Amino acid sequence: MQDDFIKLSQFLKLNDLVQSGGEAKHLIQTGHVLVNDEIELRRGRKLYAGDRVTFSGKTYQVKQPST
C-alpha cells in the first residue's frame, strides 16, 4: 500500500475475506460489509488507519501501512 489509504474492495481481497473483486463488489453493494459500524455500499470507499471493517461477524482494524 503506497498511499495512506486502501479501497474497501482491495482491503477485503488482501485480507483473504473474498476470492475476487467481483465477489467483493457483490457483497459490498448488497450491504454485507460495515465500515466503522455503518453499512457501506461503495466498494471504492477509502479506508485509513484506525477504520474498522466488519464482515461475516468479524471486525478487522485497518493498520498503518509499513514503510
N, CA, C and O atoms as CSV, one atom per row, in Angstrom:
chain,resi,resn,atom,element,x,y,z
A,1,MET,N,N,0.849,-1.175,0.000
A,1,MET,CA,C,0.000,0.000,0.000
A,1,MET,C,C,0.888,1.231,0.000
A,1,MET,O,O,1.576,1.499,0.985
A,2,GLN,N,N,0.882,1.976,-1.087
A,2,GLN,CA,C,1.769,3.122,-1.209
A,2,GLN,C,C,1.132,4.409,-0.720
A,2,GLN,O,O,1.844,5.345,-0.355
A,3,ASP,N,N,-0.186,4.477,-0.705
A,3,ASP,CA,C,-0.881,5.658,-0.223
A,3,ASP,C,C,-1.199,5.472,1.253
A,3,ASP,O,O,-0.909,4.432,1.844
A,4,ASP,N,N,-1.803,6.503,1.832
A,4,ASP,CA,C,-2.179,6.370,3.237
A,4,ASP,C,C,-3.597,5.824,3.379
A,4,ASP,O,O,-4.172,5.866,4.467
A,5,PHE,N,N,-4.163,5.313,2.288
A,5,PHE,CA,C,-5.478,4.693,2.323
A,5,PHE,C,C,-5.485,3.445,1.459
A,5,PHE,O,O,-4.585,3.228,0.648
A,6,ILE,N,N,-6.503,2.635,1.642
A,6,ILE,CA,C,-6.731,1.470,0.796
A,6,ILE,C,C,-8.221,1.424,0.509
A,6,ILE,O,O,-9.031,1.744,1.379
A,7,LYS,N,N,-8.588,1.031,-0.694
A,7,LYS,CA,C,-10.002,0.939,-1.034
A,7,LYS,C,C,-10.600,-0.301,-0.383
A,7,LYS,O,O,-9.928,-1.316,-0.198
A,8,LEU,N,N,-11.875,-0.192,-0.043
A,8,LEU,CA,C,-12.565,-1.262,0.673
A,8,LEU,C,C,-12.471,-2.600,-0.055
A,8,LEU,O,O,-12.187,-3.620,0.572
A,9,SER,N,N,-12.702,-2.612,-1.354
A,9,SER,CA,C,-12.642,-3.884,-2.092
A,9,SER,C,C,-11.236,-4.476,-2.050
A,9,SER,O,O,-11.083,-5.695,-1.963
A,10,GLN,N,N,-10.212,-3.631,-2.110
A,10,GLN,CA,C,-8.828,-4.108,-2.028
A,10,GLN,C,C,-8.546,-4.681,-0.642
A,10,GLN,O,O,-7.872,-5.703,-0.512
A,11,PHE,N,N,-9.059,-4.025,0.383
A,11,PHE,CA,C,-8.868,-4.500,1.753
A,11,PHE,C,C,-9.441,-5.904,1.922
A,11,PHE,O,O,-8.807,-6.774,2.519
A,12,LEU,N,N,-10.643,-6.119,1.393
A,12,LEU,CA,C,-11.262,-7.440,1.505
A,12,LEU,C,C,-10.439,-8.502,0.796
A,12,LEU,O,O,-10.286,-9.613,1.304
A,13,LYS,N,N,-9.908,-8.169,-0.375
A,13,LYS,CA,C,-9.098,-9.133,-1.128
A,13,LYS,C,C,-7.753,-9.392,-0.443
A,13,LYS,O,O,-7.336,-10.543,-0.315
A,14,LEU,N,N,-7.086,-8.345,-0.011
A,14,LEU,CA,C,-5.762,-8.506,0.604
A,14,LEU,C,C,-5.813,-9.293,1.914
A,14,LEU,O,O,-4.836,-9.939,2.295
A,15,ASN,N,N,-6.941,-9.235,2.591
A,15,ASN,CA,C,-7.096,-9.964,3.847
A,15,ASN,C,C,-7.767,-11.318,3.657
A,15,ASN,O,O,-8.204,-11.943,4.623
A,16,ASP,N,N,-7.845,-11.769,2.406
A,16,ASP,CA,C,-8.417,-13.077,2.058
A,16,ASP,C,C,-9.836,-13.273,2.586
A,16,ASP,O,O,-10.215,-14.379,2.972
A,17,LEU,N,N,-10.615,-12.196,2.602
A,17,LEU,CA,C,-12.006,-12.290,3.032
A,17,LEU,C,C,-12.914,-12.616,1.854
A,17,LEU,O,O,-14.031,-13.098,2.042
A,18,VAL,N,N,-12.434,-12.352,0.633
A,18,VAL,CA,C,-13.147,-12.689,-0.601
A,18,VAL,C,C,-12.142,-13.267,-1.584
A,18,VAL,O,O,-10.934,-13.076,-1.441
A,19,GLN,N,N,-12.653,-13.974,-2.581
A,19,GLN,CA,C,-11.781,-14.599,-3.578
A,19,GLN,C,C,-11.503,-13.703,-4.778
A,19,GLN,O,O,-10.481,-13.861,-5.446
A,20,SER,N,N,-12.414,-12.756,-5.057
A,20,SER,CA,C,-12.251,-11.940,-6.260
A,20,SER,C,C,-12.844,-10.556,-6.056
A,20,SER,O,O,-13.584,-10.305,-5.105
A,21,GLY,N,N,-12.500,-9.673,-6.969
A,21,GLY,CA,C,-13.061,-8.336,-6.947
A,21,GLY,C,C,-14.560,-8.361,-7.183
A,21,GLY,O,O,-15.296,-7.557,-6.609
A,22,GLY,N,N,-15.016,-9.279,-8.024
A,22,GLY,CA,C,-16.445,-9.414,-8.287
A,22,GLY,C,C,-17.218,-9.823,-7.045
A,22,GLY,O,O,-18.315,-9.328,-6.787
A,23,GLU,N,N,-16.635,-10.729,-6.285
A,23,GLU,CA,C,-17.273,-11.150,-5.036
A,23,GLU,C,C,-17.319,-9.988,-4.050
A,23,GLU,O,O,-18.332,-9.775,-3.384
A,24,ALA,N,N,-16.224,-9.237,-3.958
A,24,ALA,CA,C,-16.179,-8.069,-3.069
A,24,ALA,C,C,-17.254,-7.066,-3.469
A,24,ALA,O,O,-17.983,-6.559,-2.617
A,25,LYS,N,N,-17.352,-6.781,-4.762
A,25,LYS,CA,C,-18.343,-5.832,-5.267
A,25,LYS,C,C,-19.753,-6.263,-4.872
A,25,LYS,O,O,-20.536,-5.455,-4.372
A,26,HIS,N,N,-20.071,-7.522,-5.095
A,26,HIS,CA,C,-21.411,-8.026,-4.784
A,26,HIS,C,C,-21.712,-7.903,-3.289
A,26,HIS,O,O,-22.778,-7.418,-2.911
A,27,LEU,N,N,-20.786,-8.337,-2.445
A,27,LEU,CA,C,-21.021,-8.317,-1.006
A,27,LEU,C,C,-21.151,-6.889,-0.472
A,27,LEU,O,O,-21.968,-6.622,0.409
A,28,ILE,N,N,-20.345,-5.980,-1.006
A,28,ILE,CA,C,-20.417,-4.581,-0.567
A,28,ILE,C,C,-21.744,-3.970,-1.008
A,28,ILE,O,O,-22.441,-3.350,-0.204
A,29,GLN,N,N,-22.092,-4.140,-2.270
A,29,GLN,CA,C,-23.291,-3.493,-2.809
A,29,GLN,C,C,-24.590,-4.080,-2.269
A,29,GLN,O,O,-25.648,-3.463,-2.401
A,30,THR,N,N,-24.526,-5.248,-1.669
A,30,THR,CA,C,-25.731,-5.837,-1.071
A,30,THR,C,C,-25.781,-5.643,0.449
A,30,THR,O,O,-26.616,-6.242,1.127
A,31,GLY,N,N,-24.889,-4.809,0.976
A,31,GLY,CA,C,-24.961,-4.408,2.374
A,31,GLY,C,C,-24.380,-5.372,3.381
A,31,GLY,O,O,-24.749,-5.327,4.554
A,32,HIS,N,N,-23.474,-6.249,2.956
A,32,HIS,CA,C,-22.887,-7.233,3.867
A,32,HIS,C,C,-21.612,-6.753,4.565
A,32,HIS,O,O,-21.030,-7.486,5.364
A,33,VAL,N,N,-21.178,-5.528,4.267
A,33,VAL,CA,C,-19.931,-5.021,4.835
A,33,VAL,C,C,-20.210,-3.712,5.572
A,33,VAL,O,O,-20.895,-2.827,5.060
A,34,LEU,N,N,-19.667,-3.612,6.777
A,34,LEU,CA,C,-19.798,-2.381,7.550
A,34,LEU,C,C,-18.429,-1.731,7.705
A,34,LEU,O,O,-17.415,-2.414,7.846
A,35,VAL,N,N,-18.417,-0.421,7.677
A,35,VAL,CA,C,-17.204,0.345,7.964
A,35,VAL,C,C,-17.537,1.254,9.139
A,35,VAL,O,O,-18.473,2.050,9.078
A,36,ASN,N,N,-16.772,1.128,10.192
A,36,ASN,CA,C,-16.998,1.904,11.417
A,36,ASN,C,C,-18.459,1.785,11.877
A,36,ASN,O,O,-19.101,2.778,12.223
A,37,ASP,N,N,-18.962,0.552,11.871
A,37,ASP,CA,C,-20.294,0.195,12.366
A,37,ASP,C,C,-21.453,0.724,11.519
A,37,ASP,O,O,-22.591,0.761,11.987
A,38,GLU,N,N,-21.174,1.135,10.276
A,38,GLU,CA,C,-22.235,1.584,9.375
A,38,GLU,C,C,-22.134,0.816,8.068
A,38,GLU,O,O,-21.037,0.570,7.567
A,39,ILE,N,N,-23.297,0.432,7.508
A,39,ILE,CA,C,-23.295,-0.271,6.224
A,39,ILE,C,C,-22.642,0.617,5.168
A,39,ILE,O,O,-22.961,1.799,5.046
A,40,GLU,N,N,-21.731,0.028,4.414
A,40,GLU,CA,C,-21.028,0.757,3.349
A,40,GLU,C,C,-21.344,0.088,2.024
A,40,GLU,O,O,-21.113,-1.110,1.862
A,41,LEU,N,N,-21.869,0.850,1.078
A,41,LEU,CA,C,-22.257,0.314,-0.221
A,41,LEU,C,C,-21.281,0.692,-1.333
A,41,LEU,O,O,-21.471,0.290,-2.481
A,42,ARG,N,N,-20.241,1.455,-1.010
A,42,ARG,CA,C,-19.272,1.899,-2.025
A,42,ARG,C,C,-18.001,1.051,-1.945
A,42,ARG,O,O,-17.291,1.080,-0.940
A,43,ARG,N,N,-17.721,0.299,-3.005
A,43,ARG,CA,C,-16.520,-0.544,-2.978
A,43,ARG,C,C,-15.246,0.292,-3.038
A,43,ARG,O,O,-14.180,-0.178,-2.640
A,44,GLY,N,N,-15.344,1.520,-3.529
A,44,GLY,CA,C,-14.184,2.403,-3.609
A,44,GLY,C,C,-13.970,3.237,-2.362
A,44,GLY,O,O,-13.122,4.130,-2.353
A,45,ARG,N,N,-14.729,2.959,-1.303
A,45,ARG,CA,C,-14.583,3.699,-0.046
A,45,ARG,C,C,-13.134,3.645,0.406
A,45,ARG,O,O,-12.544,2.568,0.493
A,46,LYS,N,N,-12.562,4.806,0.694
A,46,LYS,CA,C,-11.178,4.864,1.150
A,46,LYS,C,C,-11.129,4.572,2.642
A,46,LYS,O,O,-11.849,5.180,3.433
A,47,LEU,N,N,-10.273,3.639,3.010
A,47,LEU,CA,C,-10.072,3.270,4.403
A,47,LEU,C,C,-8.726,3.801,4.871
A,47,LEU,O,O,-7.735,3.746,4.142
A,48,TYR,N,N,-8.702,4.304,6.073
A,48,TYR,CA,C,-7.477,4.842,6.659
A,48,TYR,C,C,-7.164,4.084,7.948
A,48,TYR,O,O,-8.029,3.411,8.509
A,49,ALA,N,N,-5.936,4.199,8.401
A,49,ALA,CA,C,-5.528,3.530,9.638
A,49,ALA,C,C,-6.505,3.883,10.755
A,49,ALA,O,O,-6.834,5.051,10.965
A,50,GLY,N,N,-6.961,2.858,11.463
A,50,GLY,CA,C,-7.901,3.044,12.554
A,50,GLY,C,C,-9.342,2.731,12.175
A,50,GLY,O,O,-10.173,2.489,13.051
A,51,ASP,N,N,-9.654,2.732,10.864
A,51,ASP,CA,C,-11.001,2.356,10.447
A,51,ASP,C,C,-11.232,0.888,10.784
A,51,ASP,O,O,-10.290,0.097,10.841
A,52,ARG,N,N,-12.506,0.531,11.007
A,52,ARG,CA,C,-12.877,-0.838,11.316
A,52,ARG,C,C,-13.811,-1.368,10.226
A,52,ARG,O,O,-14.784,-0.713,9.853
A,53,VAL,N,N,-13.502,-2.550,9.729
A,53,VAL,CA,C,-14.316,-3.216,8.716
A,53,VAL,C,C,-14.920,-4.455,9.351
A,53,VAL,O,O,-14.200,-5.295,9.890
A,54,THR,N,N,-16.241,-4.572,9.290
A,54,THR,CA,C,-16.920,-5.742,9.826
A,54,THR,C,C,-17.524,-6.523,8.670
A,54,THR,O,O,-18.257,-5.982,7.842
A,55,PHE,N,N,-17.197,-7.810,8.635
A,55,PHE,CA,C,-17.666,-8.682,7.572
A,55,PHE,C,C,-17.844,-10.077,8.143
A,55,PHE,O,O,-16.952,-10.594,8.816
A,56,SER,N,N,-18.967,-10.676,7.883
A,56,SER,CA,C,-19.251,-12.043,8.304
A,56,SER,C,C,-19.064,-12.228,9.820
A,56,SER,O,O,-18.529,-13.238,10.278
A,57,GLY,N,N,-19.521,-11.225,10.580
A,57,GLY,CA,C,-19.493,-11.329,12.027
A,57,GLY,C,C,-18.158,-11.037,12.695
A,57,GLY,O,O,-18.051,-11.125,13.918
A,58,LYS,N,N,-17.142,-10.692,11.919
A,58,LYS,CA,C,-15.824,-10.392,12.491
A,58,LYS,C,C,-15.421,-8.975,12.116
A,58,LYS,O,O,-15.763,-8.486,11.039
A,59,THR,N,N,-14.695,-8.323,13.010
A,59,THR,CA,C,-14.245,-6.953,12.775
A,59,THR,C,C,-12.733,-6.937,12.611
A,59,THR,O,O,-11.995,-7.567,13.369
A,60,TYR,N,N,-12.295,-6.199,11.600
A,60,TYR,CA,C,-10.873,-6.079,11.261
A,60,TYR,C,C,-10.493,-4.608,11.310
A,60,TYR,O,O,-11.224,-3.751,10.815
A,61,GLN,N,N,-9.350,-4.326,11.907
A,61,GLN,CA,C,-8.880,-2.945,12.002
A,61,GLN,C,C,-7.885,-2.666,10.889
A,61,GLN,O,O,-7.004,-3.480,10.610
A,62,VAL,N,N,-8.033,-1.506,10.256
A,62,VAL,CA,C,-7.097,-1.085,9.215
A,62,VAL,C,C,-5.831,-0.595,9.911
A,62,VAL,O,O,-5.891,0.253,10.801
A,63,LYS,N,N,-4.695,-1.128,9.501
A,63,LYS,CA,C,-3.415,-0.791,10.115
A,63,LYS,C,C,-2.694,0.284,9.309
A,63,LYS,O,O,-2.954,0.467,8.120
A,64,GLN,N,N,-1.800,0.980,9.964
A,64,GLN,CA,C,-0.925,1.952,9.293
A,64,GLN,C,C,-0.020,1.197,8.336
A,64,GLN,O,O,0.559,0.182,8.724
A,65,PRO,N,N,0.124,1.658,7.090
A,65,PRO,CA,C,0.985,0.942,6.143
A,65,PRO,C,C,2.444,0.946,6.593
A,65,PRO,O,O,2.920,1.914,7.185
A,66,SER,N,N,3.132,-0.131,6.308
A,66,SER,CA,C,4.559,-0.227,6.624
A,66,SER,C,C,5.350,0.551,5.584
A,66,SER,O,O,5.012,0.541,4.400
A,67,THR,N,N,6.394,1.217,6.026
A,67,THR,CA,C,7.223,1.977,5.083
A,67,THR,C,C,8.546,1.303,4.869
A,67,THR,O,O,9.376,1.799,4.106
